[in-house]
Every structure is written in C-alpha cells, then in structure tokens.
C-alpha cells in the first residue's frame, strides 16, 4: 500500500475547557497559522466528537516541522494556553504526548 504524507492523532479535551478550546480553534491567531505554514504543515483539519478531537495534516517532514514550531515564540504562547486543556502532553519527550495514528488505507 502506498503511504500518504498525512499525520494524524487524537486527543481528549478536559470537559471544563471544551468550550474555550473550540472557541480558540474557531478563531485561531493568524500568527500561529503562519508559523504552521512556515513549518511545512498544510491541509490541517481538526474534527470534534464530544470531547475527543481528531487532528490530521499533511507534511513532508514532521520532525522538522515540530522542531520549528517548538522554537516559535507565538506557538509556545498558544501551547501554554491550550496544553492545560488536553488530556496528555505537548512535550514530545513525554511518553503521553502525541501518538500518531497508523495509516491503514490511502486512496490517491
């Protein structure tokens, strides 16, 4: 099977932050969006099912993109707010951080 250049994971958002999390992502800071584009992230979508969120984007080099974003001052500010909202961690060295989903099907 061919693989895409998509990257996906899920997170649960703590119930007490659910409305705030949704509001922030319905109106993201333009600077954060620009940093994601500069990092090489494109076609980024987030889908909601209750307090579970599904994240999917395309990127040619995820490691380089995450490294770039981790050094971005505006993304650090955004993450300092949103990291308290997720059940998990934004720290890529933490075992409870983003766990990519295995791609099992891709239709070009």
N, C-alpha and C positions, 0 to 999 in steps of 0.2 A: 504494500500500500504506500502510495505517495504521502508525504507529510506536508502540512502547510507550515507557514511561518506564524501561526497563531499561538497565543499563550493564554491560558485560562485558569481560573481558580474560583473558589467560593469562600465567602466569609459570612459569619453571622454578626449582626449588629445588635448591641445591647438594647433591650426594649426601651430603656429610659432615654436613649439617644436617637431612636429611629426617625422621628420627625425632623430633627436637626440635621441628621446625616443626609436624608433625602433632599431637604432644602439646599444644603451646601452643594450637592451634586446636580441639582436642577439649575443652579446659578453658580457654576464654578468660577474661580478667579481667572481672568484672562491670562495672567502671567503664568499660572500653573499649567494651563493648556499649552501655552507657547513652549514652556520647558519640556513638556512631554513630546511635542513635535520635534524640538531640537535633539531630544534623546533618541529619536528614530521610531517613536511609537505612533502608530496610525490605526485608523478604523477601530477605535476604542469604544466599547459599549459596556454598560452596566445594566443588568436586569434584576428586578426585585421580585421575590416571592416571600411575602411576610417580612421576617427579619433576616432572611437569607438572601444574599446578593451574589450574582454570577457576573464575573468580570472576564472580558475577552478583548484582546487586541492583537494586532499584527506588529511584528518587529523582526528585523533581520539579525540583531544581536542583543538578546535580552540582558545578558550580563553587563554589557557596555551601557545599555540604556539605564539599568538600575544603578549602576555606578555613577553615571552622570546625574541622575535625579537625587541620589543620596548626598551629592555635593551642592545641590541647588538650595540657596537660602530660602527662596519663596516656597519650594516644596517641603523643606524642613519645617517651615512655619505652618503650612497646611497640615502636614503629618502630625505635628504636635497637637493639633486640634482633633483631627479625625482618629488618631491612634487610640485615644481613650474610649472611642465609640465601638471599636471592633472587639470581638472575642478572638484574641490572637495577638500577633505582634507584627510590627513593621520592620523589626530588626532582622535583617537577612541572616545573621549569625545565630539567631534564636531558633530552636527546634520547632516552635509553634508559629513560625512565620508563614508566608505564602507558600502553599504547597500546590505546584502546578498539577492540573488535571491531565491525565493521559489521553491523547488524541487517538481514538479508535476508528474514526471514519472521516474522510475528506473527499468532497466532490469538487473538482475544479470546474 
